[in-house]
Amino acid sequence: MISWSRRRRVAVAAVAAGGAAAAYYVYDRDERDALHFQPPDVMPQPPPANESTPVSAATIQQDADRHLGAHFESVQAISTSTTTPSLLPMLLQSLIRNTDYQPLLDELRQGGMSSHDKYITWEEIKLLTFTRAIAASWMVALLDLMTRVQLNILGRHLYLQSNVLDTRHPQHSGAGSREPTLQMTQRAQELFLAYAHFCGERGVEPLIPIVRQAVMDAMNDVELTAKLSADQVLQIFSDAHMKVAPELSRLGFEVFLLPSPEHRQVWHSAARLPDNAALHPGAHGGLDDDIIDALLTEVRKVIGSAKFGVALKTAVQESAKIAADTLQNDMDGGERPLAKICPRVAELASRLLQRDDNVCVSRFAGLSEVQRLSATVYACGPAL
């Protein structure tokens, strides 16, 4: 199995790949409307012009636009196909660990429990299984959006920092650009991407109490002896989601996505860096901590924005729909005792967070709200 450290290096290489290819292009954010930004189709490159043939400014701009579109699309593809899937097993393990009901089932199977103790145990199993499923819908969306935000921020800076820019078109150099360009070592790039660990490893922890309380409220009148249809179960899901959303908005999404400043060094230490520190592209040296601070400032601005909230709402609705469709198919009509429904509900988390061919991540990529968020972050366009 390819390690996360290896996949992080792949992600860095992928988002960097477009920089040298479009070295003479600087993105002027005042001339672009990211809300309506549509990356142009990738066309075959024309044959190189003869050195004696002058190249018009329009031709240079069109060629740069094609390269920009190709780079933007490559960043989205690496997020969907590689980076986010590589983090899903970590997220699933964390979710299972924080909603582990297996010891309770083992106690029930051992026997010897009083009726009261059995009742209490089953109540806890009910809460844990539904909490796991609903939390999975939120966490897969949060992780996916966090990864997209990071890769688009990183991709933009790597695109702009190409060293070839100055040598080929000094009038378009970073020194004269309105968009300041960070000069990042590969170490800084990888340390920045290592922050995705937090959402996968620890982001679940503050979410579980919120979801658990929402499930308790939604299932307050549901008896353990009740038989439920799929529609009734889905109504419980809907009621719980409606209670979770305002609590997350009140707290802010940063608590689920980034470590507190005092815990930052832990995430630096978690990054296993390659022996080869060659840059691709980039400049030698640099103050990595200052660079990472600047990148994280961008992340915080994005995840605190209304546009991020809209994208998250749409993504959670999509993951909840996928969970609903899966449950409908599994139950195949009719009613079932709640005790038999609980394991099916818990299994939804494994479906939503599966690594290979993840339906949620694939569908998120096609959501217009997610695409607009990605384009805005990549383009550094209008205020979020």
N, C-alpha and C positions, 0 to 999 in steps of 0.2 A: 504494500500500500504506500502511495506517495504521501510523504509527511506534509503537514501544513506549512512547515518552513520552506519546503521545496515548492509548494503551490504558491506561497507568497512571492518567491522569486520569479515564478512564471508570470504572476500578475504584474509585478514591476516591469518585467521585460515587455509584456504585452501592451501596457499603457504607454510605455516609452517608445514603442516601435514607430509610431507616426511622427515623432519629433524631427528626426533627421530627414525623413522623406519630404517634409514640408518646411524645410529650414528657413526659407525666405518669407514665410508668412507670419504676420503678427495679427492676432485677432483684435479688431477694434470694437469694443463692446458698445460704444456709443452709436455704431452704425448697424447694430443687429438687434432684433427683437426676439429674445429667446423664447417668449411665449409661443411664437409662431415658427420657430426655427425648425426646418426640415432638412436634415443632412442630404446633400445631393447624391444621386446614384453614382456608384463607383464605375467610372468609364476606363477603358484601356488607355494607357498613357500614349500620347502621340510620339512619333519618333523624334529623337533629339534634334533641335534646330541647329542648322549650320552656324558655326561661330560668327560667320560674317553676316548672318541674317539677324536683323534686330528683332527682339521679342517685345510685343506691345504690352502695355500695362494691363490691358484687359485680358490678354492671354495668360499672363502671370497670375492674375487674380482668379481666373477660371480654374487654372491648374491647382492653385492653392486651395480653392473651395472643394475640389474633388478630394484632395488629400485630407482636408479637414473632415469631410464627411466620412471618408473611409476610417480615419482614426477614431472619430466619435463612435461609429458603429462597432469597431473592434473593441472599444472599452466596454460597451454594453454587452457584447457577446462574451467577453471573458468573465464579466460579473455573473451572467446567467449560467454559463456552461461550466465554469471552473471554480471561481472564488467562493461564491455562496454555497454551492453543493459541498465543497470541501469542509465547510464549517458546520453543516447540518448535523453530522454525527455527534459533535461536541455539544451542540445545543440539545439534541435529543437525550443524551446521557444526563445533562444537567437537569432537564425537565423530569426525567424518570426519577432521578435521585431526590428531587424536591417534592415529588408526589408519589413516593413509593408506598404502595398498598399491599405488596406481596407478603410482608411479615404478618399483616392482619389476616390475610387468607390462610396462612400457615397456622395461625392460632385457632382459627375456626375449624380447620381440618383435624387438628389434634384432639378436639372435643373437650368435654369437661367444663365448658363455660356455662354460666348461668344464663337464663333468658335475657336478663337485663344487660349482661356483658355482651351477649350476641347482638342485641339491638344496637348498643353503642358502637360496636365494631362495624356493623353493617352501615350505620350512619356515616362513619368515617370513610369507609370504602366508597360510598356514594359520593361524598364530597371530593375525595381525591381523584376519582376517575373522571368526573365531569370537569373538575378544575384542570386536570391535565389536558383534556381535549380543547377546552376553550383557550387556555394559555398558549397552546401550540398554534392556534390561529393567529394570535397576536404576535408571538415571537418570530414565526417564519416571515411575517411581513416586516417587523422591525429589523431583523437581521438582513433581509434582502435590501431594504432601503438604505440601511447604514452602509452596506458594502458598495452599493451604487454611488452613494454620496462620496465615499472615500476614493473610489477609483476614478470618478469623474473629476474630482478636485486634483488628484495626483496627475491624471492624464493631461489636464489643462496646463498645469505648471511644467510638466516635462515637455509638452508640445512647444511652449513658449521659450523654454530656456536653451534651445538648441544653440550650440556654439557656432554652427555654420551660418547662422542668421547674420551675424555681424560681418563675416568675411564676404558674403555674397551680396548683401544689401545693407550697407552701413546706415543708410538713411532710415531703415526700418529696425534699427537695433533696439535691444531691450532698454538701453539708456534713455531713448526718446519715447518709449511706449508709455501710454497712460496706465497700463496694467503692470504693476511691479512683478518681476519674475524672480522666484526663489531659485537659488542654485543648490540643488540637492545632491548629496552623496547617495549612493545606493543604500548605505546603512540607514540614512534618514528615511528613505523611502520605505524600507522594510519595517523600521520601527513604527512608522506611521500606520502601516497596514496591520501591524500586530495589535492595534487597538480593537480590531474586529474580534479578537479573543474575548474581550470583556462581554460583549453581547452574548456570545455563544456559551461562555462559562459562568458568568455571574448575572447577566441581565434578567434571568428568570427569577432570581431570589426576591427582588422587590415587587415583582409582578404577582407572585403566588398568593400573598395575603389579600390582595385586591380582588383577584379572580375568585378566591375561595369565599370571600364575603358575598360577592355577587351571586355565586352558586347557592350559598345558604339561603339568600333572600329569594332566589328564583325557585328553589325547591322546598320552601318552607311548608307547603301544604301537600307535598308528594310523599305518600306513605311507602314504606319499604315493601309492603305487600301488594302495591298497586301494579296493575298491568298497563303498559303504555304502548301506544302506537309510535311509529317513527315521527309523525307530525307532532305528537305531544312532546317527544324528546326534543325535537327541533324548536319548539316553542320555548322550552327551558333554555336552550342555547341562546335564542334571540333575546329573551329577558335578561339573561346574564350579561350578554354583550352590551346591552343598552345601559347596564349599570357600571360596567368596566370603563367604557369610553370617557365619561366625564371625569372619572378619578384620574385616568392617565393624563388627560388634558390639564387637570389641576396641578398635578405633580410636575408636569413637563417630561418630555421623552428622554432627556439627557440622562436621567437616573438609570435608565435601562440600557443605555448605549455607550456611555463613557465612564471610566473610573473617576472618582473624586481626585482633585489635584494632589492630595497627600498620598494617594495610592498609585500615582503615575509611574514611579520607578519600578513597581512590581511588574508592570506590563512591558517596560523597557527590558527588564531582566529576562522576561519570558521569550524574547525574540532570539532565535538561534540564527546568527548571521553566517553567511558563507565565507569560506577562506578568501575567495577572490573578491576584493573590494572594488574591482574596476567599475567605472560608471557607465551608464547606458541610457541616455547621455547624461552629462552633468559636469560638475567642476570638482576638482580635488579639494579636500579640506572642507571648511565651512563649519559653522556652529550648528550642529545637528539639533541640539535642544531648542534653539531659537527658531529653527525652521519648523520643527514639529509643533511648537507652540503656535506658530502662525497658521499651520495647516489645521490644527485643532480649533483655532478660533473660527476658521471658515466652517468647520463641521458644526460647531455649536450654533452659528448663525443660521445654517440651513435647517438643522433639526428643530430649531425654535421658531421656524417660519410657518406662516399659514399654508404655504404651498406644500410643505412636508406633511402637515396635518391632513390636508386633503388627499394626498397620495396614500398616506397610511390608512385613512378611512376606507378608501376604495380597495386597497390591497387586502385589508382585513375582511371586508365584505366578500371579496373573491375567495379567500381561503375558507371562510365560513360556508360559502356555497359549495365548495369542493367537499368539505366535511359533511354537509347535508346530503349531497348526492351519494357519497360513499355510504353513509348510514342507511339511506333509503334502499340502496341496492342490497346491503347486508341483511337488513330486516325483512325485505321482500314482502311487505304487507303484513297485516295482522297485528296482534298485540303480544307483548312478551312481559314476563315478570321483571321488575326492576333489577333483581339480583342477576338475571341473565343479560340484561342490557348493559350493565356497568362495564364488564370486560370489553364489549364491543365499542363502547364509548372511549375507553382508555386507548384502545388500539388505533383510534383515529389519529392520535398524536404521531404514532410511528408512520402512518400513511402520509401525513402532512409534512413530516420532517425527513422522509426517506432521501437518501443521498442520490441515488441513480434515477434519472428520468423524473425529476420532481415536478409534478404538475403545477404546484403553486408558483414556483419560481419562473417556470415557463410562461404562465399566464400573466404574472406580474409584469413581465417584460413587454407585453402587448397592451397594457393599460395606458390610455392616453394621459392620465394624471401622473403616472410614473414616468412616462416618456417626457412630459413637459418639465418635471422636476429635474430629470437627468440632463436635459438640454440646457436648462437654466444654470445648473451648477457647472456644467462643462464650459458653457459660453461665458460665464461670469457676467450674465446679462443684467436686466433690470432688477431692482430691489425685490427680494423675495417677500 
